[in-house]
Amino acid sequence: MPVANADWFDDIRSNGNSKDLYRVLHYMPKGGDLHNHLTGAVFSEWWYDLALKQKSRGYEYYTKVRIENCREYGGDQFGRAPYYLMFRNITAHDYAQLGDCEKAEYKRLEELNKIEKMAWMNSIRLDKPYEGRDEFFQTHWNRLNALVQNPWLQAEIAATNIKAYAEEGMAYVEYQVSEGPYSDFNGEPIHASEAFQILRARLNKEDVVNTGLLVKFQISILRFLPNAEDRLRTAYKLVNDNSDLFVAVNMVGREDNDKGYPLRFLNTLRELRHQYSGVKLSIHAGEVDEPNFHIRDTLHFGANRIGHGINLITDPDTMLLMRYGPYMVEINLISNLLLNYISDYKEHPFPEYLRTGIPVALSSDDRGMWDSTMTDEFFVGTTEFNLSWDEIKMLSRTSLQHAFIDQEIKDELLEDYNGKIQQFEQHMQQKGLQNLGSMPKTRGFICRHYELCAR
């Protein structure tokens, strides 16, 4: 395919008008988002509105708005259910089990006043400079709590996400979801296979199908739990048994918790490869401050893609192995900054990987909690690392080339992307910003960090 002259992009990138650049990056066709946690991809206002709509299914939610010192302490060794955590969400069924003192600490979600509602929304996004990885890992998921256990709500947040991604010109996405636990409004457990059937049915509805966005899922497990090996076995079976929906297994959780070190799972994965074929691995590795060999070890036990890969830069032998190779690093620029794995983009190894031939693609991680979009990832990459138009296209193509889908479907997506990006280039060369589209609404991250605020 002939290389299009990209002088038009160089002019836009260098003219100093951030809004012009943002418009181009928003409306351009994009490839895939391969590193995306579904329950972390939901904007706070979506959570609120969709949770209230679940009342028609019998689900009613309460959230903690005050502390009455009903208990001295609550929680467990993994940080779940800490008593003093505000805006933790529970079902009406769980609320009914509380004593009068604790009931007084909660309000129905729909009864929050304006200030409480804003605080509730802010409690599940990193919107303050002093918040970081402890706030994210230790509180956000604990606050969501009952919301993520409702399989119908999970299906609706997936549908809402998919439609929003289609508006950004995405072609493909892989969402990470867990095996549960899931439950109905009476607290009765719902098996993962039933939850996935609910998800499947929602994605087959016309409003989602008409987006044209191809969606697959990974099952994620918390790597540091005592029973993580058993959860890995369950995840493999679920992926194998639901191969129309699921393509991979992923290990998530803080790598600075040494109980989840990669080689812990080597023997279990070898055992599973005796039973199953076609289950891919895309695993978080190198998302730590200190140098280690987690990425090398993760590749050793069979991963096809690496999530984050921040400290790959400290392992030159593995970097050499990955140059022009079959393994890809899923780059999460906004996540890495907000979780303090870098303090400034000058520290980020992304351009070193990109420009030395290590396959990389941009992804969004937990975009709802960052209050950001895929357009924002491209904007950060272009603004901070002076990405060329050819590099931007390569990032999208790399994401599709490393998607966990059959080669025939992959080729179709790539052909479709090439056609769309060529049409986009022709428009930009002939008409420039004219008729491109108005400035889209920007989210909180890009507004705070780049003063690019459009409502």
C-alpha positions as CSV (number, residue, x, y, z in Angstrom):
1,M,0.0,0.0,0.0
2,P,1.5,3.4,-1.0
3,V,2.4,5.7,1.9
4,A,0.2,8.7,2.0
5,N,1.9,12.1,2.4
6,A,1.3,13.1,6.0
7,D,2.4,16.8,5.8
8,W,-1.1,17.7,6.8
9,F,-0.7,15.9,10.1
10,D,2.7,17.4,10.8
11,D,1.2,20.8,10.3
12,I,-1.7,20.1,12.7
13,R,0.7,18.6,15.3
14,S,3.0,21.6,15.2
15,N,0.5,24.4,14.9
16,G,0.0,24.5,18.7
17,N,-3.7,24.1,18.5
18,S,-4.5,21.2,20.8
19,K,-8.2,21.1,19.9
20,D,-7.4,20.6,16.2
21,L,-5.1,17.7,17.1
22,Y,-7.7,16.2,19.4
23,R,-10.4,16.4,16.8
24,V,-8.1,14.5,14.3
25,L,-7.3,11.8,16.8
26,H,-10.9,11.4,17.8
27,Y,-12.4,11.1,14.4
28,M,-9.6,9.0,12.8
29,P,-10.3,5.2,12.5
30,K,-8.6,3.2,15.2
31,G,-7.6,-0.5,15.7
32,G,-8.2,-2.3,18.9
33,D,-8.0,-1.8,22.7
34,L,-6.5,-5.0,24.0
35,H,-6.0,-4.2,27.7
36,N,-9.4,-3.1,29.1
37,H,-11.0,-4.1,32.4
38,L,-14.7,-3.9,31.8
39,T,-15.7,-2.9,35.4
40,G,-12.9,-0.3,35.4
41,A,-14.0,1.1,32.0
42,V,-17.3,2.5,33.2
43,F,-17.6,6.3,33.8
44,S,-19.1,7.1,37.1
45,E,-22.3,8.6,35.7
46,W,-22.9,5.4,33.7
47,W,-22.5,3.3,36.9
48,Y,-25.0,5.5,38.7
49,D,-27.7,5.7,35.9
50,L,-27.4,2.0,35.0
51,A,-27.5,0.8,38.6
52,L,-30.7,2.7,39.2
53,K,-32.3,1.1,36.1
54,Q,-31.6,-2.4,37.6
55,K,-34.5,-1.7,40.0
56,S,-36.8,-3.2,37.3
57,R,-35.0,-6.5,37.8
58,G,-35.4,-6.4,41.6
59,Y,-31.9,-4.9,42.4
60,E,-31.9,-2.0,44.8
61,Y,-28.6,-0.5,45.9
62,Y,-27.5,1.3,49.1
63,T,-24.2,3.2,49.6
64,K,-22.4,4.2,52.7
65,V,-22.6,7.9,53.4
66,R,-21.5,8.3,57.1
67,I,-19.6,6.5,59.9
68,E,-21.5,5.9,63.1
69,N,-18.6,3.8,64.7
70,C,-20.8,0.7,64.9
71,R,-17.7,-1.5,64.7
72,E,-14.1,-1.1,65.8
73,Y,-12.8,-2.8,62.7
74,G,-13.9,-4.6,59.6
75,G,-12.1,-6.2,56.8
76,D,-9.7,-9.0,56.0
77,Q,-6.1,-9.6,55.0
78,F,-6.8,-8.8,51.3
79,G,-8.4,-5.4,52.1
80,R,-11.9,-6.4,51.3
81,A,-14.9,-4.8,53.1
82,P,-13.0,-2.3,55.2
83,Y,-15.6,-0.8,57.7
84,Y,-14.4,2.8,57.4
85,L,-14.7,2.9,53.6
86,M,-17.2,5.5,52.4
87,F,-19.5,4.9,49.4
88,R,-19.3,1.2,49.5
89,N,-22.3,-0.2,47.6
90,I,-24.5,-3.0,48.8
91,T,-27.8,-4.6,47.8
92,A,-31.1,-4.2,49.6
93,H,-30.7,-7.8,50.6
94,D,-27.4,-7.1,52.3
95,Y,-28.7,-4.0,53.8
96,A,-31.5,-5.9,55.5
97,Q,-28.9,-8.1,57.3
98,L,-27.4,-5.1,59.0
99,G,-28.1,-3.9,62.5
100,D,-29.9,-0.6,63.1
101,C,-26.6,1.3,63.8
102,E,-25.1,0.2,60.5
103,K,-28.3,0.8,58.6
104,A,-28.1,4.4,59.6
105,E,-24.8,4.7,57.8
106,Y,-26.3,3.9,54.4
107,K,-28.6,5.6,51.9
108,R,-30.5,4.4,48.9
109,L,-28.5,5.3,45.8
110,E,-31.4,7.2,44.3
111,E,-31.8,9.3,47.5
112,L,-28.3,10.8,47.5
113,N,-28.4,14.6,47.5
114,K,-26.4,16.6,45.0
115,I,-23.2,16.8,47.1
116,E,-23.4,13.1,48.1
117,K,-24.0,12.0,44.5
118,M,-20.9,14.0,43.3
119,A,-18.8,12.5,46.1
120,W,-20.1,9.0,45.2
121,M,-19.0,9.5,41.6
122,N,-15.6,10.9,42.6
123,S,-15.1,8.0,44.9
124,I,-14.6,5.6,41.9
125,R,-12.3,7.8,39.8
126,L,-8.8,9.1,40.4
127,D,-9.5,12.8,40.2
128,K,-7.2,14.3,42.8
129,P,-3.4,14.7,42.6
130,Y,-2.7,12.9,45.8
131,E,-4.6,9.8,44.8
132,G,-2.6,6.9,43.3
133,R,-2.3,3.2,43.3
134,D,-3.3,2.6,46.9
135,E,-6.6,4.5,46.3
136,F,-7.1,2.6,43.1
137,F,-6.2,-0.9,44.2
138,Q,-7.5,-0.8,47.7
139,T,-10.7,1.3,47.5
140,H,-12.3,1.5,44.0
141,W,-13.1,-2.2,43.6
142,N,-14.2,-2.4,47.2
143,R,-16.6,0.5,46.7
144,L,-18.1,-1.0,43.6
145,N,-18.7,-4.3,45.4
146,A,-22.3,-5.4,44.8
147,L,-22.5,-3.5,41.5
148,V,-20.0,-5.8,39.8
149,Q,-21.8,-8.9,41.1
150,N,-24.9,-8.2,39.0
151,P,-24.6,-10.0,35.7
152,W,-27.4,-7.9,34.0
153,L,-25.7,-4.7,35.1
154,Q,-22.4,-6.1,33.7
155,A,-24.1,-6.8,30.4
156,E,-25.5,-3.2,30.3
157,I,-22.1,-1.6,31.0
158,A,-20.6,-3.7,28.3
159,A,-23.2,-2.5,25.8
160,T,-22.8,1.1,26.8
161,N,-19.0,0.9,26.5
162,I,-19.2,-0.8,23.1
163,K,-21.4,2.0,21.7
164,A,-19.1,4.7,23.1
165,Y,-16.1,2.9,21.5
166,A,-17.8,2.7,18.2
167,E,-18.2,6.5,18.3
168,E,-14.4,6.8,18.7
169,G,-13.9,4.7,15.5
170,M,-12.6,1.6,17.3
171,A,-12.6,-1.7,15.3
172,Y,-12.0,-4.2,18.1
173,V,-11.9,-4.6,21.9
174,E,-11.0,-7.3,24.4
175,Y,-12.6,-6.8,27.8
176,Q,-11.4,-8.5,30.9
177,V,-14.1,-9.8,33.2
178,S,-14.0,-12.2,36.2
179,E,-15.6,-15.5,36.8
180,G,-17.6,-13.8,39.6
181,P,-19.0,-14.1,42.1
182,Y,-22.3,-13.1,40.6
183,S,-25.7,-13.1,42.4
184,D,-29.3,-12.2,42.0
185,F,-31.1,-9.5,44.0
186,N,-31.8,-11.9,46.8
187,G,-28.2,-12.8,47.2
188,E,-28.6,-16.2,45.5
189,P,-25.4,-17.2,43.6
190,I,-25.5,-17.1,39.8
191,H,-22.9,-19.4,38.1
192,A,-20.4,-17.8,35.7
193,S,-21.8,-19.8,32.8
194,E,-25.3,-18.2,33.4
195,A,-23.8,-14.8,33.8
196,F,-21.9,-15.2,30.5
197,Q,-25.1,-16.2,28.8
198,I,-26.7,-13.0,30.0
199,L,-23.8,-11.1,28.6
200,R,-24.0,-13.0,25.3
201,A,-27.7,-12.3,24.9
202,R,-27.2,-8.5,25.5
203,L,-24.4,-8.3,22.9
204,N,-26.6,-10.0,20.3
205,K,-29.2,-7.2,20.5
206,E,-29.5,-4.9,17.6
207,D,-28.2,-1.7,19.2
208,V,-24.8,-3.4,19.9
209,V,-24.6,-5.5,16.7
210,N,-25.2,-2.3,14.6
211,T,-22.1,-0.7,16.0
212,G,-20.0,-3.1,13.9
213,L,-17.5,-3.3,16.7
214,L,-16.0,-6.8,17.2
215,V,-15.8,-7.7,20.9
216,K,-14.2,-10.6,22.7
217,F,-13.4,-11.2,26.4
218,Q,-10.7,-12.5,28.7
219,I,-11.3,-14.0,32.1
220,S,-9.1,-12.4,34.7
221,I,-8.0,-13.9,38.0
222,L,-6.4,-12.2,41.0
223,R,-2.8,-13.5,41.0
224,F,-2.1,-13.2,44.7
225,L,-5.1,-15.0,46.2
226,P,-4.4,-18.3,48.1
227,N,-6.5,-20.2,45.7
228,A,-5.3,-18.5,42.5
229,E,-4.2,-21.8,41.0
230,D,-7.7,-23.2,41.3
231,R,-9.1,-20.0,39.9
232,L,-6.7,-20.4,36.9
233,R,-8.1,-23.9,36.3
234,T,-11.6,-22.6,36.4
235,A,-10.8,-19.7,34.1
236,Y,-9.2,-22.1,31.5
237,K,-12.3,-24.3,31.5
238,L,-14.7,-21.3,31.1
239,V,-12.7,-19.9,28.2
240,N,-12.6,-23.3,26.6
241,D,-16.4,-23.9,27.1
242,N,-17.3,-20.4,25.9
243,S,-14.9,-19.9,23.0
244,D,-17.4,-17.9,21.0
245,L,-17.2,-15.2,23.7
246,F,-13.8,-15.7,25.4
247,V,-10.3,-15.8,23.9
248,A,-7.8,-15.6,26.8
249,V,-7.0,-15.7,30.4
250,N,-5.3,-12.8,32.2
251,M,-3.7,-12.6,35.6
252,V,-4.3,-9.2,37.3
253,G,-3.5,-7.6,40.7
254,R,-0.6,-5.7,42.2
255,E,2.7,-7.2,41.3
256,D,4.2,-5.7,44.4
257,N,2.3,-8.3,46.3
258,D,4.9,-11.1,46.0
259,K,2.3,-13.8,46.5
260,G,1.4,-13.4,42.9
261,Y,4.9,-13.8,41.4
262,P,4.8,-15.3,37.8
263,L,6.6,-18.5,38.3
264,R,4.2,-19.6,40.9
265,F,1.9,-20.6,38.1
266,L,4.3,-22.4,35.8
267,N,3.4,-25.9,36.8
268,T,-0.4,-25.2,36.8
269,L,-0.1,-23.7,33.3
270,R,1.8,-26.8,32.1
271,E,-0.9,-29.0,33.6
272,L,-3.6,-27.0,31.8
273,R,-1.9,-27.2,28.4
274,H,-2.2,-30.9,28.7
275,Q,-6.0,-30.4,28.7
276,Y,-6.8,-27.4,26.6
277,S,-5.8,-25.9,23.3
278,G,-6.5,-22.4,21.9
279,V,-6.6,-20.6,25.3
280,K,-4.3,-17.5,25.0
281,L,-2.5,-15.7,27.8
282,S,-2.2,-11.9,28.1
283,I,-0.8,-11.2,31.5
284,H,0.1,-8.1,33.6
285,A,3.8,-8.0,34.0
286,G,6.4,-5.3,34.7
287,E,3.9,-3.0,36.3
288,V,6.2,-2.3,39.3
289,D,8.7,0.2,40.3
290,E,11.7,-2.0,40.9
291,P,13.7,-4.0,38.3
292,N,12.9,-7.7,38.1
293,F,12.4,-10.5,35.6
294,H,8.6,-10.8,35.7
295,I,8.3,-10.2,32.0
296,R,10.9,-12.8,31.1
297,D,9.2,-15.3,33.4
298,T,5.8,-14.4,32.1
299,L,6.9,-15.1,28.5
300,H,8.6,-18.3,29.7
301,F,5.3,-19.7,31.0
302,G,3.5,-19.0,27.7
303,A,2.1,-15.4,27.6
304,N,1.5,-14.0,24.2
305,R,1.1,-10.4,25.3
306,I,2.4,-8.4,28.2
307,G,0.2,-5.9,30.0
308,H,2.1,-2.6,30.9
309,G,5.7,-3.8,30.7
310,I,7.0,-0.6,32.4
311,N,10.2,-2.3,33.8
312,L,11.0,-4.2,30.6
313,I,13.4,-1.3,30.1
314,T,15.6,-2.7,33.0
315,D,15.9,-6.1,31.3
316,P,18.0,-5.7,28.2
317,D,18.2,-9.4,27.4
318,T,14.4,-9.7,27.3
319,M,14.1,-6.4,25.3
320,L,16.4,-7.9,22.7
321,L,14.3,-11.1,22.6
322,M,11.1,-9.0,22.0
323,R,12.5,-6.8,19.2
324,Y,10.6,-7.6,15.9
325,G,9.2,-10.7,17.6
326,P,5.8,-12.3,18.2
327,Y,5.2,-10.8,21.6
328,M,3.5,-7.5,22.2
329,V,3.4,-5.0,25.0
330,E,0.0,-3.4,25.9
331,I,0.9,0.2,26.7
332,N,-1.2,2.2,29.2
333,L,0.1,5.7,29.3
334,I,-2.6,7.4,31.4
335,S,-2.8,4.5,33.9
336,N,1.0,4.5,34.4
337,L,1.0,8.2,35.3
338,L,-2.0,8.1,37.6
339,L,-0.9,5.1,39.4
340,N,2.6,6.7,39.9
341,Y,4.6,4.1,38.0
342,I,6.1,7.1,36.4
343,S,6.0,10.7,37.8
344,D,6.5,12.3,34.4
345,Y,6.2,11.1,30.8
346,K,9.9,11.8,30.3
347,E,10.4,8.6,32.3
348,H,8.1,6.4,30.2
349,P,9.8,3.7,28.2
350,F,7.1,3.6,25.5
351,P,9.1,5.5,22.8
352,E,12.1,3.3,23.4
353,Y,10.0,0.2,22.8
354,L,8.2,1.7,19.8
355,R,11.3,3.0,18.1
356,T,13.5,0.0,18.7
357,G,11.1,-2.5,17.1
358,I,9.3,-4.0,20.1
359,P,5.6,-4.5,19.1
360,V,3.5,-2.1,21.2
361,A,-0.1,-0.9,21.0
362,L,-1.9,1.8,23.1
363,S,-4.7,0.6,25.4
364,S,-6.9,2.2,28.1
365,D,-6.7,-0.2,31.1
366,D,-9.4,1.3,33.5
367,R,-10.5,4.3,31.5
368,G,-13.6,4.9,33.6
369,M,-11.6,5.3,36.7
370,W,-9.1,7.6,34.9
371,D,-12.0,9.5,33.3
372,S,-10.3,9.2,29.9
373,T,-10.8,7.7,26.4
374,M,-8.8,5.9,23.8
375,T,-8.6,9.2,22.0
376,D,-6.8,10.5,25.1
377,E,-4.2,7.7,24.9
378,F,-3.4,8.8,21.4
379,F,-3.4,12.4,22.3
380,V,-1.0,11.8,25.2
381,G,1.3,9.7,23.0
382,T,1.3,12.3,20.3
383,T,1.8,15.3,22.6
384,E,4.4,13.7,24.8
385,F,6.4,11.7,22.3
386,N,5.8,13.5,19.0
387,L,4.3,10.5,17.3
388,S,4.3,10.6,13.6
389,W,1.2,9.8,11.5
390,D,2.9,6.5,10.4
391,E,3.6,5.6,14.0
392,I,-0.1,6.3,14.9
393,K,-1.2,4.0,12.1
394,M,1.3,1.3,13.1
395,L,0.0,1.3,16.6
396,S,-3.5,0.6,15.4
397,R,-2.4,-2.1,13.0
398,T,-0.2,-3.7,15.7
399,S,-3.2,-3.9,18.0
400,L,-5.2,-5.8,15.3
401,Q,-2.3,-8.0,14.3
402,H,-1.9,-9.2,18.0
403,A,-5.6,-9.6,18.7
404,F,-6.7,-13.0,20.0
405,I,-8.9,-13.8,17.0
406,D,-8.7,-16.2,14.1
407,Q,-6.3,-15.1,11.3
408,E,-9.1,-14.8,8.8
409,I,-11.1,-12.4,11.0
410,K,-7.9,-10.5,11.8
411,D,-7.1,-10.1,8.1
412,E,-10.7,-8.8,7.5
413,L,-10.3,-6.2,10.3
414,L,-6.9,-5.1,9.0
415,E,-8.3,-4.8,5.4
416,D,-11.2,-2.8,6.7
417,Y,-8.9,-0.5,8.8
418,N,-6.6,0.1,5.9
419,G,-9.6,1.1,3.7
420,K,-11.0,3.5,6.3
421,I,-7.7,5.1,7.2
422,Q,-6.9,5.7,3.6
423,Q,-10.3,7.4,3.1
424,F,-9.6,9.5,6.2
425,E,-6.2,10.5,4.9
426,Q,-7.7,11.5,1.6
427,H,-10.3,13.7,3.4
428,M,-7.5,15.4,5.4
429,Q,-5.3,16.0,2.4
430,Q,-8.2,17.4,0.3
431,K,-10.3,19.2,2.9
432,G,-8.3,19.3,6.1
433,L,-10.3,20.0,9.2
434,Q,-13.3,21.1,7.1
435,N,-16.3,18.9,7.7
436,L,-14.3,16.7,10.0
437,G,-16.7,17.1,12.9
438,S,-17.0,19.4,15.9
439,M,-14.8,19.2,18.9
440,P,-16.0,16.2,20.9
441,K,-16.7,16.3,24.7
442,T,-13.5,15.7,26.6
443,R,-13.3,13.8,29.9
444,G,-11.7,14.8,33.2
445,F,-8.2,13.5,32.7
446,I,-7.5,15.5,29.5
447,C,-9.1,18.6,31.0
448,R,-7.1,18.5,34.2
449,H,-3.7,17.6,32.7
450,Y,-3.8,19.4,29.4
451,E,-6.4,22.1,30.0
452,L,-8.4,20.8,27.1
453,C,-11.9,21.2,28.4
454,A,-14.8,20.8,26.0
455,R,-18.3,20.1,27.4
